[in-house]
Amino acid sequence: MLVNRLPPGILSMNSPVEIIPLARTRSNVRRFLRVPYQIYANDPHWVAPLLMDVEKVFADTNPLFEHAEMQLWIARRDGRDVGRVAGILEDLHNRTHNDQAAFFGFFESLNDRDLAGALFGAVAEWARAKGMKRLLGPMNPTTNDECGLLVDGFDSPPVFMMTYNPRYYADLIESWGFAKAKDLLAYDFDLANTPMSRFERIWSKFQKREPEIRIEPVLKRTLRTQLLQIQQIYNEAWEKNWGFVPMTDAEIHFMAARLKPLLVEGLTQIALKGEEPVGFLLASSDFNEGFQPLRGRLLSRGLLQALPYLLQRKVPRYCRVLTLGVKASYRGRGIEAAMLTHGLRTGFRLGFQRIESSWILEDNTAVQRVIELFGGKVYKTYRLYEKPV
């Protein structure tokens, strides 16, 4: 057991905090995942993750652990678990970016500076022992998953696969010497009141200008055969993006297996020239609207409220565009707008009212211009922090 060590000169006025390292056993992971329930007990916007799904992220069967390792810690005070954090060492990230970074992720804490400092101290000590030079996060657990701390836009729940946290988390993190590394933006726009004629004009102009490019939907029955195309586009189109790490064959199959039951056909698109895949758009229904009554447990009293969403018989208010990218050699030809047009026409037909496009790097002006073309405006900001260790 590691007892927290507060920096010299910092005295806690509360009871002592124990920082307890946990191995990634099933029982420990479940304990780790229970921590947020007391922190968000009175927060109407929090959406508990579906526990049976998020447990897969921590399991040894997650192919991430073929090139990464993870350490968990729980903060305990007065017999209660009151905080948590994970340290992630992602070899593929460090090789790709010639970096010596450890990630911190899955951070949760009561509003207590010393408690948060004890958790960050445990991660920093672990990172130094691994020969790392800095901490970067929050990553839950990587940039290919959920990441970033919400710093602006607290007046609504998060959409599917986006993070959420109390306002005070930014103060806790910054008080321990973390500084901004990068902001991630979420755009919102009104789909229900957008004239369909606008989409038709965009599509008609694109067809005349690029007759060799076709847009095809990703379907559940064809997903397995399309995965290699998706992986090729993803690893090439995002290659130069800040923080990008290529997905391995095993990781793309792992993610597809998690998302396939939730795939809404017609929202996700691949752009092809002949047989070459050149662009990809991944969009999803905001299942968080259905998940919220479940409180993380599928077999719960909230199941009757959630079932219409899970069976795709009830349409939530939001649709989220998760990824939108085109290979570098095909950019500037309107392919992004054409794929978005296809997806939005489907979203309009299905009855979605609003679109969130997230997340987008603060300096990715090319994609920002495409989103703004459709009327998108930034309404939430997420931040990644870094600190030398």
C-alpha positions, 0 to 999 in steps of 0.5 A, a space after each residue: 500500500 502506498 500512502 500519499 506523500 504531499 509536497 513539502 509545505 502542503 498540509 491537508 486539513 482532512 483525514 489521511 488519504 491512502 493511495 492504493 494500487 490495483 491490478 487489472 483484475 475483474 473485481 478491482 476494475 469493478 471497484 475502480 468503475 464504481 468511484 464516480 457514482 458518489 461524485 456525480 450523485 446529484 449531477 443531472 448531466 452525467 451519463 454513467 458508462 455502460 459497465 459491461 462495455 467499459 470493462 472490456 477496455 480494461 480486460 487483457 483481451 483488449 489488443 491495446 495491451 499488446 503494446 501498452 500497460 496500465 496501472 490503476 490507483 484508488 484514493 481512500 479516505 475514512 473507509 471510502 473510495 473517494 478518487 481514482 486515476 490510471 497511468 497508461 504507458 503506450 509504446 506505440 504512441 512513444 515510438 510514433 512521436 519519439 516521445 517519452 510520455 505516460 498518459 493519465 486517465 479515468 481521473 475522478 476526485 472529490 473537490 479536494 486539492 490534496 486528494 487530487 495531488 496524491 493521485 497525480 503524485 502516484 502517477 508521476 512516481 510510476 512514470 518516472 520509474 518507467 523512464 518517462 519525462 512527462 504526463 499527458 492526459 486525460 486519456 481514457 485510455 488513448 486518443 483512439 478512445 475517449 479523451 480530454 477534460 471538459 473545460 467549457 460547455 457544462 450545461 448539457 449532457 455529453 453525447 455518445 463516447 465523449 467525456 464529462 466532468 465537474 467544473 472544478 476538475 480543471 482547477 484541481 489539475 492546473 493547481 498541480 502544475 499541469 498546463 494546456 497541451 491541446 484543445 479539442 472542439 465540439 461543434 453543434 448545428 441544427 439539422 432539423 431546420 436545415 433546408 434539404 435543398 442545401 444538401 442537394 446543391 452541395 451533392 450535385 456540384 460535387 458529382 459534376 466536379 468529381 464523377 469518379 468518386 463514389 460514396 458508399 454506406 457502411 452496413 452491418 452485413 458488410 462491415 467485416 469486409 470494409 474494415 480493412 478499407 476503414 483502417 487504411 483510410 484512418 491510418 493514412 488520413 490522420 497520420 499527421 494529426 497531433 497525437 495520432 497513433 495508428 490502429 493495429 488490425 486487432 484494435 480495429 476489429 476490437 472497436 468494430 465489435 464494440 460499435 457494430 450493435 450500435 451501428 445506424 446504417 446510412 450514417 457512416 460512409 466510405 468514399 472510394 475512387 475505383 477500388 481505392 478507399 480515400 475517405 471515411 465518415 463515422 457517425 452514430 446515434 447519441 445512445 447516451 440519451 438512452 443510456 442515462 436512465 440505466 446508471 451503467 447497468 443494462 439490467 436495471 429499472 431504467 431498461 424500459 426507458 432505454 430499450 426503444 433507443 437500443 432497438 433503434 425504435 426511438 431517435 435521440 435528439 443528437 447524432 454525433 459525427 465521430 470522425 471525418 477524414 480524407 487521405 492527404 492526396 485527395 483533400 481540397 476536392 470537397 470529399 469531406 463535404 460530400 460524405 457529410 452531406 450523405 450522412 446528414 441526409 440520412 440523419 434528417 430522414 431518421 429524425 435527428 434534430 441536432 448534430 455534434 461533430 467532435 472532437 476536432 483539434 483546435 488547429 485543424 482549420 480544414 475540417 473546421 471550415 467544412 463543419 462551419 459550411 453546414 452552420 456548425 458552431 463550437 459549443 463545448 471545449 475539451 482540454 488535454 494537459 501535460 506536465 514534466 515529471 
